[in-house]
Each structure stands twice: as C-alpha cells, then as structure tokens.
Amino acid sequence: MKEETRNYVKLLAMASTMGISMVLALVIAIVIGYYLDKWFQTSPVFFLIFMVLGIVAGFRNIYVIMKRTEKDIK
C-alpha cells in the first residue's frame, strides 16, 4: 500500500473514531440522566446535567484523540 493511501486511511479512521466517541459519550450520559430522572421522579434535572457532562466527555475524548494523533505524527 502506498504511503499516501495509508495516511488517508489513518485520517479516515481518526475522523470516524472522533465521531463515534462523541456520539457514544453523549448517548450514554443522556440514557443515565433519563433513567435517574425516572427513578427519582425529577423531570429534566438529571437529564440536563448528564447531557452537559456527556458533551464535555465527548469533547475531552476528541481532545485526547487529537493529542494522540499529533504525537504519532511527530
């Protein structure tokens, strides 16, 4: 496989990993918040808290992936 093609495949894998990481962090956090709201009967409180935490976790995951990729390039 050519070096240029290998680099494109690595970039595609990194982009898909970032997307999956962001979505999974958000979905898991929202599900936890939803069920906590259902359990404690507090309508949107835990849902909103965990949604924000999921967004923060997703961006943190993207940051970690970018740093790892930057380290691999050097």
CHARMM-style PDB file with segment names, atoms N, HN, CA, C and O in Angstrom:
ATOM      1  N   MET     1       0.846  -1.172   0.000  1.00  0.00      PROA
ATOM      2  CA  MET     1       0.000   0.000   0.000  1.00  0.00      PROA
ATOM      3  C   MET     1       0.895   1.240   0.000  1.00  0.00      PROA
ATOM      4  O   MET     1       1.904   1.292   0.704  1.00  0.00      PROA
ATOM      5  N   LYS     2       0.514   2.222  -0.791  1.00  0.00      PROA
ATOM      6  HN  LYS     2      -0.305   2.179  -1.363  1.00  0.00      PROA
ATOM      7  CA  LYS     2       1.293   3.450  -0.876  1.00  0.00      PROA
ATOM      8  C   LYS     2       1.204   4.226   0.430  1.00  0.00      PROA
ATOM      9  O   LYS     2       0.223   4.131   1.167  1.00  0.00      PROA
ATOM     10  N   GLU     3       2.248   4.991   0.695  1.00  0.00      PROA
ATOM     11  HN  GLU     3       3.045   5.068   0.096  1.00  0.00      PROA
ATOM     12  CA  GLU     3       2.297   5.792   1.928  1.00  0.00      PROA
ATOM     13  C   GLU     3       1.171   6.823   1.958  1.00  0.00      PROA
ATOM     14  O   GLU     3       0.583   7.069   3.011  1.00  0.00      PROA
ATOM     15  N   GLU     4       0.871   7.420   0.818  1.00  0.00      PROA
ATOM     16  HN  GLU     4       1.349   7.220  -0.037  1.00  0.00      PROA
ATOM     17  CA  GLU     4      -0.193   8.420   0.743  1.00  0.00      PROA
ATOM     18  C   GLU     4      -1.551   7.795   1.058  1.00  0.00      PROA
ATOM     19  O   GLU     4      -2.358   8.381   1.780  1.00  0.00      PROA
ATOM     20  N   THR     5      -1.795   6.618   0.521  1.00  0.00      PROA
ATOM     21  HN  THR     5      -1.139   6.142  -0.066  1.00  0.00      PROA
ATOM     22  CA  THR     5      -3.049   5.911   0.792  1.00  0.00      PROA
ATOM     23  C   THR     5      -3.139   5.530   2.262  1.00  0.00      PROA
ATOM     24  O   THR     5      -4.207   5.631   2.866  1.00  0.00      PROA
ATOM     25  N   ARG     6      -2.038   5.096   2.836  1.00  0.00      PROA
ATOM     26  HN  ARG     6      -1.170   5.013   2.346  1.00  0.00      PROA
ATOM     27  CA  ARG     6      -2.002   4.729   4.245  1.00  0.00      PROA
ATOM     28  C   ARG     6      -2.335   5.939   5.124  1.00  0.00      PROA
ATOM     29  O   ARG     6      -3.046   5.805   6.120  1.00  0.00      PROA
ATOM     30  N   ASN     7      -1.827   7.109   4.761  1.00  0.00      PROA
ATOM     31  HN  ASN     7      -1.249   7.218   3.952  1.00  0.00      PROA
ATOM     32  CA  ASN     7      -2.128   8.325   5.524  1.00  0.00      PROA
ATOM     33  C   ASN     7      -3.608   8.692   5.429  1.00  0.00      PROA
ATOM     34  O   ASN     7      -4.204   9.121   6.417  1.00  0.00      PROA
ATOM     35  N   TYR     8      -4.204   8.526   4.243  1.00  0.00      PROA
ATOM     36  HN  TYR     8      -3.720   8.178   3.440  1.00  0.00      PROA
ATOM     37  CA  TYR     8      -5.637   8.804   4.091  1.00  0.00      PROA
ATOM     38  C   TYR     8      -6.470   7.852   4.935  1.00  0.00      PROA
ATOM     39  O   TYR     8      -7.455   8.265   5.546  1.00  0.00      PROA
ATOM     40  N   VAL     9      -6.090   6.605   4.974  1.00  0.00      PROA
ATOM     41  HN  VAL     9      -5.290   6.270   4.478  1.00  0.00      PROA
ATOM     42  CA  VAL     9      -6.818   5.621   5.781  1.00  0.00      PROA
ATOM     43  C   VAL     9      -6.705   5.965   7.266  1.00  0.00      PROA
ATOM     44  O   VAL     9      -7.683   5.844   8.004  1.00  0.00      PROA
ATOM     45  N   LYS    10      -5.527   6.390   7.707  1.00  0.00      PROA
ATOM     46  HN  LYS    10      -4.732   6.489   7.108  1.00  0.00      PROA
ATOM     47  CA  LYS    10      -5.347   6.784   9.108  1.00  0.00      PROA
ATOM     48  C   LYS    10      -6.215   7.996   9.452  1.00  0.00      PROA
ATOM     49  O   LYS    10      -6.828   8.041  10.518  1.00  0.00      PROA
ATOM     50  N   LEU    11      -6.265   8.976   8.547  1.00  0.00      PROA
ATOM     51  HN  LEU    11      -5.767   8.939   7.681  1.00  0.00      PROA
ATOM     52  CA  LEU    11      -7.101  10.152   8.800  1.00  0.00      PROA
ATOM     53  C   LEU    11      -8.580   9.799   8.840  1.00  0.00      PROA
ATOM     54  O   LEU    11      -9.325  10.328   9.665  1.00  0.00      PROA
ATOM     55  N   LEU    12      -9.004   8.913   7.961  1.00  0.00      PROA
ATOM     56  HN  LEU    12      -8.399   8.483   7.291  1.00  0.00      PROA
ATOM     57  CA  LEU    12     -10.395   8.469   7.945  1.00  0.00      PROA
ATOM     58  C   LEU    12     -10.727   7.722   9.237  1.00  0.00      PROA
ATOM     59  O   LEU    12     -11.799   7.923   9.808  1.00  0.00      PROA
ATOM     60  N   ALA    13      -9.829   6.872   9.696  1.00  0.00      PROA
ATOM     61  HN  ALA    13      -8.958   6.708   9.232  1.00  0.00      PROA
ATOM     62  CA  ALA    13     -10.044   6.138  10.943  1.00  0.00      PROA
ATOM     63  C   ALA    13     -10.116   7.094  12.122  1.00  0.00      PROA
ATOM     64  O   ALA    13     -10.947   6.914  13.012  1.00  0.00      PROA
ATOM     65  N   MET    14      -9.250   8.117  12.142  1.00  0.00      PROA
ATOM     66  HN  MET    14      -8.575   8.263  11.419  1.00  0.00      PROA
ATOM     67  CA  MET    14      -9.262   9.088  13.222  1.00  0.00      PROA
ATOM     68  C   MET    14     -10.579   9.864  13.233  1.00  0.00      PROA
ATOM     69  O   MET    14     -11.161  10.083  14.295  1.00  0.00      PROA
ATOM     70  N   ALA    15     -11.045  10.277  12.067  1.00  0.00      PROA
ATOM     71  HN  ALA    15     -10.571  10.100  11.204  1.00  0.00      PROA
ATOM     72  CA  ALA    15     -12.288  11.045  11.986  1.00  0.00      PROA
ATOM     73  C   ALA    15     -13.482  10.205  12.444  1.00  0.00      PROA
ATOM     74  O   ALA    15     -14.349  10.699  13.165  1.00  0.00      PROA
ATOM     75  N   SER    16     -13.528   8.961  12.035  1.00  0.00      PROA
ATOM     76  HN  SER    16     -12.824   8.560  11.449  1.00  0.00      PROA
ATOM     77  CA  SER    16     -14.644   8.115  12.442  1.00  0.00      PROA
ATOM     78  C   SER    16     -14.573   7.809  13.931  1.00  0.00      PROA
ATOM     79  O   SER    16     -15.608   7.719  14.591  1.00  0.00      PROA
ATOM     80  N   THR    17     -13.376   7.647  14.467  1.00  0.00      PROA
ATOM     81  HN  THR    17     -12.535   7.720  13.930  1.00  0.00      PROA
ATOM     82  CA  THR    17     -13.220   7.412  15.895  1.00  0.00      PROA
ATOM     83  C   THR    17     -13.701   8.615  16.700  1.00  0.00      PROA
ATOM     84  O   THR    17     -14.347   8.455  17.735  1.00  0.00      PROA
ATOM     85  N   MET    18     -13.389   9.817  16.227  1.00  0.00      PROA
ATOM     86  HN  MET    18     -12.865   9.947  15.385  1.00  0.00      PROA
ATOM     87  CA  MET    18     -13.835  11.016  16.928  1.00  0.00      PROA
ATOM     88  C   MET    18     -15.360  11.113  16.915  1.00  0.00      PROA
ATOM     89  O   MET    18     -15.966  11.450  17.932  1.00  0.00      PROA
ATOM     90  N   GLY    19     -15.975  10.825  15.789  1.00  0.00      PROA
ATOM     91  HN  GLY    19     -15.482  10.551  14.963  1.00  0.00      PROA
ATOM     92  CA  GLY    19     -17.432  10.892  15.701  1.00  0.00      PROA
ATOM     93  C   GLY    19     -18.117   9.878  16.593  1.00  0.00      PROA
ATOM     94  O   GLY    19     -19.065  10.201  17.308  1.00  0.00      PROA
ATOM     95  N   ILE    20     -17.631   8.649  16.544  1.00  0.00      PROA
ATOM     96  HN  ILE    20     -16.861   8.386  15.962  1.00  0.00      PROA
ATOM     97  CA  ILE    20     -18.216   7.595  17.374  1.00  0.00      PROA
ATOM     98  C   ILE    20     -18.020   7.915  18.848  1.00  0.00      PROA
ATOM     99  O   ILE    20     -18.926   7.709  19.656  1.00  0.00      PROA
ATOM    100  N   SER    21     -16.856   8.410  19.196  1.00  0.00      PROA
ATOM    101  HN  SER    21     -16.121   8.577  18.539  1.00  0.00      PROA
ATOM    102  CA  SER    21     -16.558   8.741  20.585  1.00  0.00      PROA
ATOM    103  C   SER    21     -17.494   9.832  21.107  1.00  0.00      PROA
ATOM    104  O   SER    21     -17.999   9.740  22.226  1.00  0.00      PROA
ATOM    105  N   MET    22     -17.718  10.844  20.305  1.00  0.00      PROA
ATOM    106  HN  MET    22     -17.308  10.918  19.396  1.00  0.00      PROA
ATOM    107  CA  MET    22     -18.591  11.945  20.712  1.00  0.00      PROA
ATOM    108  C   MET    22     -20.025  11.453  20.896  1.00  0.00      PROA
ATOM    109  O   MET    22     -20.669  11.761  21.899  1.00  0.00      PROA
ATOM    110  N   VAL    23     -20.516  10.693  19.932  1.00  0.00      PROA
ATOM    111  HN  VAL    23     -19.993  10.443  19.117  1.00  0.00      PROA
ATOM    112  CA  VAL    23     -21.901  10.223  19.984  1.00  0.00      PROA
ATOM    113  C   VAL    23     -22.110   9.265  21.149  1.00  0.00      PROA
ATOM    114  O   VAL    23     -23.099   9.379  21.872  1.00  0.00      PROA
ATOM    115  N   LEU    24     -21.194   8.326  21.337  1.00  0.00      PROA
ATOM    116  HN  LEU    24     -20.390   8.234  20.749  1.00  0.00      PROA
ATOM    117  CA  LEU    24     -21.355   7.361  22.427  1.00  0.00      PROA
ATOM    118  C   LEU    24     -21.329   8.026  23.798  1.00  0.00      PROA
ATOM    119  O   LEU    24     -22.134   7.686  24.665  1.00  0.00      PROA
ATOM    120  N   ALA    25     -20.420   8.964  24.001  1.00  0.00      PROA
ATOM    121  HN  ALA    25     -19.767   9.241  23.297  1.00  0.00      PROA
ATOM    122  CA  ALA    25     -20.366   9.661  25.290  1.00  0.00      PROA
ATOM    123  C   ALA    25     -21.673  10.395  25.564  1.00  0.00      PROA
ATOM    124  O   ALA    25     -22.176  10.381  26.687  1.00  0.00      PROA
ATOM    125  N   LEU    26     -22.216  11.030  24.543  1.00  0.00      PROA
ATOM    126  HN  LEU    26     -21.808  11.041  23.630  1.00  0.00      PROA
ATOM    127  CA  LEU    26     -23.457  11.777  24.710  1.00  0.00      PROA
ATOM    128  C   LEU    26     -24.642  10.847  24.948  1.00  0.00      PROA
ATOM    129  O   LEU    26     -25.459  11.104  25.832  1.00  0.00      PROA
ATOM    130  N   VAL    27     -24.745   9.780  24.178  1.00  0.00      PROA
ATOM    131  HN  VAL    27     -24.081   9.571  23.460  1.00  0.00      PROA
ATOM    132  CA  VAL    27     -25.877   8.862  24.312  1.00  0.00      PROA
ATOM    133  C   VAL    27     -25.860   8.168  25.676  1.00  0.00      PROA
ATOM    134  O   VAL    27     -26.896   8.064  26.334  1.00  0.00      PROA
ATOM    135  N   ILE    28     -24.703   7.700  26.093  1.00  0.00      PROA
ATOM    136  HN  ILE    28     -23.862   7.784  25.559  1.00  0.00      PROA
ATOM    137  CA  ILE    28     -24.614   7.026  27.399  1.00  0.00      PROA
ATOM    138  C   ILE    28     -25.000   7.978  28.520  1.00  0.00      PROA
ATOM    139  O   ILE    28     -25.736   7.595  29.429  1.00  0.00      PROA
ATOM    140  N   ALA    29     -24.514   9.211  28.468  1.00  0.00      PROA
ATOM    141  HN  ALA    29     -23.916   9.522  27.730  1.00  0.00      PROA
ATOM    142  CA  ALA    29     -24.833  10.183  29.510  1.00  0.00      PROA
ATOM    143  C   ALA    29     -26.322  10.526  29.519  1.00  0.00      PROA
ATOM    144  O   ALA    29     -26.923  10.645  30.586  1.00  0.00      PROA
ATOM    145  N   ILE    30     -26.913  10.682  28.350  1.00  0.00      PROA
ATOM    146  HN  ILE    30     -26.425  10.585  27.482  1.00  0.00      PROA
ATOM    147  CA  ILE    30     -28.341  11.008  28.274  1.00  0.00      PROA
ATOM    148  C   ILE    30     -29.193   9.863  28.806  1.00  0.00      PROA
ATOM    149  O   ILE    30     -30.176  10.099  29.508  1.00  0.00      PROA
ATOM    150  N   VAL    31     -28.830   8.635  28.481  1.00  0.00      PROA
ATOM    151  HN  VAL    31     -28.032   8.444  27.910  1.00  0.00      PROA
ATOM    152  CA  VAL    31     -29.587   7.484  28.977  1.00  0.00      PROA
ATOM    153  C   VAL    31     -29.502   7.402  30.506  1.00  0.00      PROA
ATOM    154  O   VAL    31     -30.505   7.153  31.174  1.00  0.00      PROA
ATOM    155  N   ILE    32     -28.315   7.611  31.046  1.00  0.00      PROA
ATOM    156  HN  ILE    32     -27.500   7.814  30.503  1.00  0.00      PROA
ATOM    157  CA  ILE    32     -28.158   7.599  32.510  1.00  0.00      PROA
ATOM    158  C   ILE    32     -29.019   8.698  33.136  1.00  0.00      PROA
ATOM    159  O   ILE    32     -29.723   8.454  34.116  1.00  0.00      PROA
ATOM    160  N   GLY    33     -28.964   9.902  32.574  1.00  0.00      PROA
ATOM    161  HN  GLY    33     -28.392  10.100  31.778  1.00  0.00      PROA
ATOM    162  CA  GLY    33     -29.764  11.004  33.103  1.00  0.00      PROA
ATOM    163  C   GLY    33     -31.249  10.747  33.006  1.00  0.00      PROA
ATOM    164  O   GLY    33     -32.002  11.085  33.919  1.00  0.00      PROA
ATOM    165  N   TYR    34     -31.676  10.153  31.912  1.00  0.00      PROA
ATOM    166  HN  TYR    34     -31.064   9.878  31.170  1.00  0.00      PROA
ATOM    167  CA  TYR    34     -33.097   9.845  31.718  1.00  0.00      PROA
ATOM    168  C   TYR    34     -33.585   8.862  32.773  1.00  0.00      PROA
ATOM    169  O   TYR    34     -34.635   9.071  33.382  1.00  0.00      PROA
ATOM    170  N   TYR    35     -32.828   7.791  32.991  1.00  0.00      PROA
ATOM    171  HN  TYR    35     -31.975   7.621  32.497  1.00  0.00      PROA
ATOM    172  CA  TYR    35     -33.265   6.788  33.958  1.00  0.00      PROA
ATOM    173  C   TYR    35     -33.156   7.285  35.399  1.00  0.00      PROA
ATOM    174  O   TYR    35     -33.958   6.885  36.243  1.00  0.00      PROA
ATOM    175  N   LEU    36     -32.197   8.134  35.695  1.00  0.00      PROA
ATOM    176  HN  LEU    36     -31.545   8.459  35.010  1.00  0.00      PROA
ATOM    177  CA  LEU    36     -32.145   8.736  37.029  1.00  0.00      PROA
ATOM    178  C   LEU    36     -33.350   9.644  37.257  1.00  0.00      PROA
ATOM    179  O   LEU    36     -33.919   9.664  38.349  1.00  0.00      PROA
ATOM    180  N   ASP    37     -33.738  10.395  36.227  1.00  0.00      PROA
ATOM    181  HN  ASP    37     -33.275  10.379  35.340  1.00  0.00      PROA
ATOM    182  CA  ASP    37     -34.937  11.225  36.336  1.00  0.00      PROA
ATOM    183  C   ASP    37     -36.181  10.376  36.551  1.00  0.00      PROA
ATOM    184  O   ASP    37     -37.063  10.736  37.331  1.00  0.00      PROA
ATOM    185  N   LYS    38     -36.245   9.260  35.863  1.00  0.00      PROA
ATOM    186  HN  LYS    38     -35.528   8.968  35.229  1.00  0.00      PROA
ATOM    187  CA  LYS    38     -37.383   8.368  36.025  1.00  0.00      PROA
ATOM    188  C   LYS    38     -37.413   7.768  37.427  1.00  0.00      PROA
ATOM    189  O   LYS    38     -38.476   7.649  38.036  1.00  0.00      PROA
ATOM    190  N   TRP    39     -36.244   7.392  37.933  1.00  0.00      PROA
ATOM    191  HN  TRP    39     -35.381   7.489  37.438  1.00  0.00      PROA
ATOM    192  CA  TRP    39     -36.150   6.753  39.238  1.00  0.00      PROA
ATOM    193  C   TRP    39     -36.475   7.730  40.367  1.00  0.00      PROA
ATOM    194  O   TRP    39     -37.238   7.399  41.274  1.00  0.00      PROA
ATOM    195  N   PHE    40     -35.895   8.943  40.313  1.00  0.00      PROA
ATOM    196  HN  PHE    40     -35.275   9.212  39.576  1.00  0.00      PROA
ATOM    197  CA  PHE    40     -36.120   9.927  41.366  1.00  0.00      PROA
ATOM    198  C   PHE    40     -37.313  10.841  41.089  1.00  0.00      PROA
ATOM    199  O   PHE    40     -37.637  11.690  41.920  1.00  0.00      PROA
ATOM    200  N   GLN    41     -37.965  10.687  39.954  1.00  0.00      PROA
ATOM    201  HN  GLN    41     -37.702   9.997  39.279  1.00  0.00      PROA
ATOM    202  CA  GLN    41     -39.120  11.487  39.538  1.00  0.00      PROA
ATOM    203  C   GLN    41     -38.813  12.989  39.546  1.00  0.00      PROA
ATOM    204  O   GLN    41     -39.598  13.804  40.031  1.00  0.00      PROA
ATOM    205  N   THR    42     -37.659  13.319  39.000  1.00  0.00      PROA
ATOM    206  HN  THR    42     -37.021  12.657  38.607  1.00  0.00      PROA
ATOM    207  CA  THR    42     -37.269  14.720  38.813  1.00  0.00      PROA
ATOM    208  C   THR    42     -37.123  14.919  37.313  1.00  0.00      PROA
ATOM    209  O   THR    42     -36.134  14.496  36.713  1.00  0.00      PROA
ATOM    210  N   SER    43     -38.101  15.557  36.720  1.00  0.00      PROA
ATOM    211  HN  SER    43     -38.904  15.900  37.208  1.00  0.00      PROA
ATOM    212  CA  SER    43     -38.235  15.522  35.265  1.00  0.00      PROA
ATOM    213  C   SER    43     -36.963  15.831  34.476  1.00  0.00      PROA
ATOM    214  O   SER    43     -36.310  14.879  34.048  1.00  0.00      PROA
ATOM    215  N   PRO    44     -36.564  17.061  34.254  1.00  0.00      PROA
ATOM    216  CA  PRO    44     -35.415  17.205  33.351  1.00  0.00      PROA
ATOM    217  C   PRO    44     -34.082  17.454  34.060  1.00  0.00      PROA
ATOM    218  O   PRO    44     -33.088  17.747  33.395  1.00  0.00      PROA
ATOM    219  N   VAL    45     -34.034  17.348  35.364  1.00  0.00      PROA
ATOM    220  HN  VAL    45     -34.841  17.109  35.905  1.00  0.00      PROA
ATOM    221  CA  VAL    45     -32.841  17.767  36.101  1.00  0.00      PROA
ATOM    222  C   VAL    45     -31.629  16.909  35.753  1.00  0.00      PROA
ATOM    223  O   VAL    45     -30.632  17.419  35.242  1.00  0.00      PROA
ATOM    224  N   PHE    46     -31.712  15.614  36.029  1.00  0.00      PROA
ATOM    225  HN  PHE    46     -32.522  15.201  36.445  1.00  0.00      PROA
ATOM    226  CA  PHE    46     -30.576  14.739  35.759  1.00  0.00      PROA
ATOM    227  C   PHE    46     -30.305  14.606  34.263  1.00  0.00      PROA
ATOM    228  O   PHE    46     -29.157  14.468  33.840  1.00  0.00      PROA
ATOM    229  N   PHE    47     -31.372  14.648  33.467  1.00  0.00      PROA
ATOM    230  HN  PHE    47     -32.304  14.760  33.810  1.00  0.00      PROA
ATOM    231  CA  PHE    47     -31.207  14.584  32.020  1.00  0.00      PROA
ATOM    232  C   PHE    47     -30.316  15.716  31.530  1.00  0.00      PROA
ATOM    233  O   PHE    47     -29.383  15.486  30.761  1.00  0.00      PROA
ATOM    234  N   LEU    48     -30.597  16.923  31.969  1.00  0.00      PROA
ATOM    235  HN  LEU    48     -31.355  17.110  32.594  1.00  0.00      PROA
ATOM    236  CA  LEU    48     -29.811  18.082  31.530  1.00  0.00      PROA
ATOM    237  C   LEU    48     -28.390  18.050  32.078  1.00  0.00      PROA
ATOM    238  O   LEU    48     -27.436  18.372  31.370  1.00  0.00      PROA
ATOM    239  N   ILE    49     -28.253  17.659  33.346  1.00  0.00      PROA
ATOM    240  HN  ILE    49     -29.028  17.397  33.922  1.00  0.00      PROA
ATOM    241  CA  ILE    49     -26.915  17.583  33.948  1.00  0.00      PROA
ATOM    242  C   ILE    49     -26.055  16.574  33.206  1.00  0.00      PROA
ATOM    243  O   ILE    49     -24.912  16.860  32.853  1.00  0.00      PROA
ATOM    244  N   PHE    50     -26.612  15.391  32.972  1.00  0.00      PROA
ATOM    245  HN  PHE    50     -27.542  15.159  33.259  1.00  0.00      PROA
ATOM    246  CA  PHE    50     -25.833  14.361  32.302  1.00  0.00      PROA
ATOM    247  C   PHE    50     -25.635  14.653  30.815  1.00  0.00      PROA
ATOM    248  O   PHE    50     -24.657  14.194  30.224  1.00  0.00      PROA
ATOM    249  N   MET    51     -26.545  15.409  30.204  1.00  0.00      PROA
ATOM    250  HN  MET    51     -27.340  15.782  30.683  1.00  0.00      PROA
ATOM    251  CA  MET    51     -26.348  15.810  28.816  1.00  0.00      PROA
ATOM    252  C   MET    51     -25.126  16.725  28.711  1.00  0.00      PROA
ATOM    253  O   MET    51     -24.298  16.562  27.815  1.00  0.00      PROA
ATOM    254  N   VAL    52     -25.021  17.675  29.618  1.00  0.00      PROA
ATOM    255  HN  VAL    52     -25.694  17.808  30.346  1.00  0.00      PROA
ATOM    256  CA  VAL    52     -23.860  18.568  29.622  1.00  0.00      PROA
ATOM    257  C   VAL    52     -22.582  17.775  29.903  1.00  0.00      PROA
ATOM    258  O   VAL    52     -21.558  18.000  29.259  1.00  0.00      PROA
ATOM    259  N   LEU    53     -22.642  16.851  30.860  1.00  0.00      PROA
ATOM    260  HN  LEU    53     -23.474  16.669  31.383  1.00  0.00      PROA
ATOM    261  CA  LEU    53     -21.478  16.018  31.151  1.00  0.00      PROA
ATOM    262  C   LEU    53     -21.095  15.155  29.948  1.00  0.00      PROA
ATOM    263  O   LEU    53     -19.910  14.938  29.695  1.00  0.00      PROA
ATOM    264  N   GLY    54     -22.084  14.665  29.211  1.00  0.00      PROA
ATOM    265  HN  GLY    54     -23.046  14.841  29.417  1.00  0.00      PROA
ATOM    266  CA  GLY    54     -21.812  13.874  28.011  1.00  0.00      PROA
ATOM    267  C   GLY    54     -21.136  14.695  26.926  1.00  0.00      PROA
ATOM    268  O   GLY    54     -20.232  14.212  26.245  1.00  0.00      PROA
ATOM    269  N   ILE    55     -21.577  15.938  26.768  1.00  0.00      PROA
ATOM    270  HN  ILE    55     -22.312  16.330  27.322  1.00  0.00      PROA
ATOM    271  CA  ILE    55     -20.950  16.818  25.786  1.00  0.00      PROA
ATOM    272  C   ILE    55     -19.506  17.107  26.173  1.00  0.00      PROA
ATOM    273  O   ILE    55     -18.611  17.079  25.328  1.00  0.00      PROA
ATOM    274  N   VAL    56     -19.286  17.382  27.452  1.00  0.00      PROA
ATOM    275  HN  VAL    56     -20.013  17.404  28.139  1.00  0.00      PROA
ATOM    276  CA  VAL    56     -17.928  17.641  27.931  1.00  0.00      PROA
ATOM    277  C   VAL    56     -17.049  16.402  27.740  1.00  0.00      PROA
ATOM    278  O   VAL    56     -15.903  16.511  27.304  1.00  0.00      PROA
ATOM    279  N   ALA    57     -17.588  15.232  28.066  1.00  0.00      PROA
ATOM    280  HN  ALA    57     -18.519  15.144  28.420  1.00  0.00      PROA
ATOM    281  CA  ALA    57     -16.825  13.992  27.904  1.00  0.00      PROA
ATOM    282  C   ALA    57     -16.511  13.726  26.432  1.00  0.00      PROA
ATOM    283  O   ALA    57     -15.422  13.256  26.105  1.00  0.00      PROA
ATOM    284  N   GLY    58     -17.454  14.022  25.553  1.00  0.00      PROA
ATOM    285  HN  GLY    58     -18.339  14.404  25.819  1.00  0.00      PROA
ATOM    286  CA  GLY    58     -17.221  13.837  24.121  1.00  0.00      PROA
ATOM    287  C   GLY    58     -16.110  14.730  23.606  1.00  0.00      PROA
ATOM    288  O   GLY    58     -15.247  14.280  22.851  1.00  0.00      PROA
ATOM    289  N   PHE    59     -16.123  15.995  24.008  1.00  0.00      PROA
ATOM    290  HN  PHE    59     -16.824  16.360  24.621  1.00  0.00      PROA
ATOM    291  CA  PHE    59     -15.060  16.898  23.575  1.00  0.00      PROA
ATOM    292  C   PHE    59     -13.714  16.529  24.187  1.00  0.00      PROA
ATOM    293  O   PHE    59     -12.670  16.707  23.560  1.00  0.00      PROA
ATOM    294  N   ARG    60     -13.743  16.019  25.406  1.00  0.00      PROA
ATOM    295  HN  ARG    60     -14.591  15.874  25.916  1.00  0.00      PROA
ATOM    296  CA  ARG    60     -12.498  15.562  26.022  1.00  0.00      PROA
ATOM    297  C   ARG    60     -11.932  14.373  25.245  1.00  0.00      PROA
ATOM    298  O   ARG    60     -10.725  14.288  25.019  1.00  0.00      PROA
ATOM    299  N   ASN    61     -12.804  13.467  24.842  1.00  0.00      PROA
ATOM    300  HN  ASN    61     -13.785  13.537  25.025  1.00  0.00      PROA
ATOM    301  CA  ASN    61     -12.359  12.320  24.042  1.00  0.00      PROA
ATOM    302  C   ASN    61     -11.747  12.773  22.718  1.00  0.00      PROA
ATOM    303  O   ASN    61     -10.728  12.234  22.285  1.00  0.00      PROA
ATOM    304  N   ILE    62     -12.362  13.750  22.087  1.00  0.00      PROA
ATOM    305  HN  ILE    62     -13.189  14.187  22.439  1.00  0.00      PROA
ATOM    306  CA  ILE    62     -11.825  14.276  20.829  1.00  0.00      PROA
ATOM    307  C   ILE    62     -10.455  14.901  21.069  1.00  0.00      PROA
ATOM    308  O   ILE    62      -9.538  14.725  20.266  1.00  0.00      PROA
ATOM    309  N   TYR    63     -10.315  15.633  22.180  1.00  0.00      PROA
ATOM    310  HN  TYR    63     -11.060  15.775  22.832  1.00  0.00      PROA
ATOM    311  CA  TYR    63      -9.030  16.248  22.520  1.00  0.00      PROA
ATOM    312  C   TYR    63      -7.953  15.176  22.714  1.00  0.00      PROA
ATOM    313  O   TYR    63      -6.834  15.322  22.223  1.00  0.00      PROA
ATOM    314  N   VAL    64      -8.288  14.113  23.420  1.00  0.00      PROA
ATOM    315  HN  VAL    64      -9.198  13.993  23.818  1.00  0.00      PROA
ATOM    316  CA  VAL    64      -7.326  13.037  23.666  1.00  0.00      PROA
ATOM    317  C   VAL    64      -6.929  12.358  22.356  1.00  0.00      PROA
ATOM    318  O   VAL    64      -5.757  12.045  22.147  1.00  0.00      PROA
ATOM    319  N   ILE    65      -7.895  12.133  21.482  1.00  0.00      PROA
ATOM    320  HN  ILE    65      -8.847  12.388  21.651  1.00  0.00      PROA
ATOM    321  CA  ILE    65      -7.602  11.502  20.183  1.00  0.00      PROA
ATOM    322  C   ILE    65      -6.701  12.405  19.348  1.00  0.00      PROA
ATOM    323  O   ILE    65      -5.768  11.929  18.702  1.00  0.00      PROA
ATOM    324  N   MET    66      -6.979  13.708  19.359  1.00  0.00      PROA
ATOM    325  HN  MET    66      -7.737  14.095  19.884  1.00  0.00      PROA
ATOM    326  CA  MET    66      -6.148  14.642  18.596  1.00  0.00      PROA
ATOM    327  C   MET    66      -4.724  14.685  19.134  1.00  0.00      PROA
ATOM    328  O   MET    66      -3.770  14.713  18.356  1.00  0.00      PROA
ATOM    329  N   LYS    67      -4.572  14.691  20.444  1.00  0.00      PROA
ATOM    330  HN  LYS    67      -5.346  14.669  21.076  1.00  0.00      PROA
ATOM    331  CA  LYS    67      -3.229  14.698  21.037  1.00  0.00      PROA
ATOM    332  C   LYS    67      -2.480  13.413  20.693  1.00  0.00      PROA
ATOM    333  O   LYS    67      -1.286  13.455  20.396  1.00  0.00      PROA
ATOM    334  N   ARG    68      -3.166  12.279  20.730  1.00  0.00      PROA
ATOM    335  HN  ARG    68      -4.136  12.245  20.972  1.00  0.00      PROA
ATOM    336  CA  ARG    68      -2.536  11.009  20.392  1.00  0.00      PROA
ATOM    337  C   ARG    68      -2.111  10.996  18.926  1.00  0.00      PROA
ATOM    338  O   ARG    68      -1.035  10.498  18.595  1.00  0.00      PROA
ATOM    339  N   THR    69      -2.940  11.535  18.061  1.00  0.00      PROA
ATOM    340  HN  THR    69      -3.814  11.940  18.331  1.00  0.00      PROA
ATOM    341  CA  THR    69      -2.618  11.595  16.629  1.00  0.00      PROA
ATOM    342  C   THR    69      -1.452  12.547  16.387  1.00  0.00      PROA
ATOM    343  O   THR    69      -0.564  12.262  15.582  1.00  0.00      PROA
ATOM    344  N   GLU    70      -1.460  13.672  17.084  1.00  0.00      PROA
ATOM    345  HN  GLU    70      -2.181  13.903  17.738  1.00  0.00      PROA
ATOM    346  CA  GLU    70      -0.353  14.627  16.958  1.00  0.00      PROA
ATOM    347  C   GLU    70       0.966  13.986  17.401  1.00  0.00      PROA
ATOM    348  O   GLU    70       2.007  14.195  16.778  1.00  0.00      PROA
ATOM    349  N   LYS    71       0.910  13.220  18.461  1.00  0.00      PROA
ATOM    350  HN  LYS    71       0.064  13.050  18.967  1.00  0.00      PROA
ATOM    351  CA  LYS    71       2.106  12.525  18.968  1.00  0.00      PROA
ATOM    352  C   LYS    71       2.584  11.483  17.953  1.00  0.00      PROA
ATOM    353  O   LYS    71       3.788  11.327  17.751  1.00  0.00      PROA
ATOM    354  N   ASP    72       1.645  10.765  17.311  1.00  0.00      PROA
ATOM    355  HN  ASP    72       0.667  10.892  17.476  1.00  0.00      PROA
ATOM    356  CA  ASP    72       2.018   9.755  16.314  1.00  0.00      PROA
ATOM    357  C   ASP    72       2.650  10.376  15.068  1.00  0.00      PROA
ATOM    358  O   ASP    72       3.530   9.778  14.449  1.00  0.00      PROA
ATOM    359  N   ILE    73       2.200  11.578  14.705  1.00  0.00      PROA
ATOM    360  HN  ILE    73       1.485  12.065  15.208  1.00  0.00      PROA
ATOM    361  CA  ILE    73       2.728  12.242  13.520  1.00  0.00      PROA
ATOM    362  C   ILE    73       4.172  12.659  13.756  1.00  0.00      PROA
ATOM    363  O   ILE    73       5.000  12.573  12.848  1.00  0.00      PROA
ATOM    364  N   LYS    74       4.481  13.109  14.968  1.00  0.00      PROA
ATOM    365  HN  LYS    74       3.809  13.179  15.705  1.00  0.00      PROA
ATOM    366  CA  LYS    74       5.851  13.552  15.261  1.00  0.00      PROA
ATOM    367  C   LYS    74       6.694  12.351  15.476  1.00  0.00      PROA
ATOM    368  OT1 LYS    74       7.890  12.476  15.738  1.00  0.00      PROA
TER     369      LYS     74
END
